[in-house]
């Protein structure tokens, strides 16, 4: 089966969406599918075409950016050619071009599967409202022309203003989770590199973006430091020149600077094994997200697989990993006091939150996710093949 995966940003751009799409693409290719990723050449230094890990990547040149979106004048020509060449379309929303791709799939009689990662929340402004309405309209048409819509949890689908309109098409598929088992030597080397001996480590794995709620962790630090003066935050992920987050960086970085002795930015260049060592070196992982741009938080499960409990906000979808595993704490949104209390509980009683890796793997894995995608693709392709001859005979 030839699968076309389309999304605005792909690796090396780092976000939960791009990590999800990369894991899906690679696993499908490893399972014998022919996979092409259609995305933007958001950085002109990236090659227009590339073959990585068994996946063909096609990047369309970007004329200019609109907030976090991109305008690609030649996208339609490339999309038409690629849709015609593939058997099924896997479109990852939100993206500006979703409706055009879905329409091409419908006209060319190719099954269209949307994966709805999250709602779009742009900074408040008249221009942002215009962009938001355009994207929502594109998503609406894409959903209308899609055969199925995948999202991470029924919880998120039921509470999403967008997804709740299409529940008959929605299929809940847990996201692909894949993190190696960190070795004792890898953990020791990581802790030595970052001088973590004797430290209580609070981990964050995210982009430095407004919706991630980092300011509430900053506000919680004084309370935490009263009890654990050796506490330290390790922040993994992009924190400089994050697309669309320049204003937030100007706001948050001076606040973080006040705690420079207790906060380390590790950047986004860590390998899979380094990420596993990072998770295992943390006493807890914190996900203080603010709104429905966060629909799950895969890093929670990755931390759990490395033996580390998570603390996340009480958002639809985001609360599910902790509720299902009991390996952490769920706290109210935008509540730094509650966040501080939860972190202190986890640091004080870590044994309460320990679970075996096998328990977590029974709920979340890349193999199980990909198997569900292949089942959806195959069922839709089979159903369409069955309908087409009947339609031809009727005519």
Secondary structure, 3 states (H helix, E strand, C coil): CEEEEECCCCCCCCCHHHHHHHHHHHHHHHCCCEEEEEEEECCCCCCCEEEECCEEEEEEECCEEECCEEECCCHHHHHHHHHHHCCEEEEEECCCCHHHHHHHHHHCCCEEEEEECCCCCCCCCHHHHHHHHHHHHHHHHHHHHCCEEEECCHHHHHHCCCHHHHCCCEEECCCCCCCCCCCHHHHHHHHHHCCCCCCEEEEEECCCCHHHCHHHHHHHHHHHHHHCCCEEEEEECCCCCCCCCHHHHHHHHHHHHCCHHHEEEEECCCCHHHHHHHHHHCCEEEECCCCCCCCCCHHHHHHHHCCCCEEEECCCCCCHHHHHHCCEEEECCCCHHHHHHHHHHHHHCHHHHCCCHHHHHCCCCHHHHHHHHHHHHHHHHHHHHHHHHHHHHHC
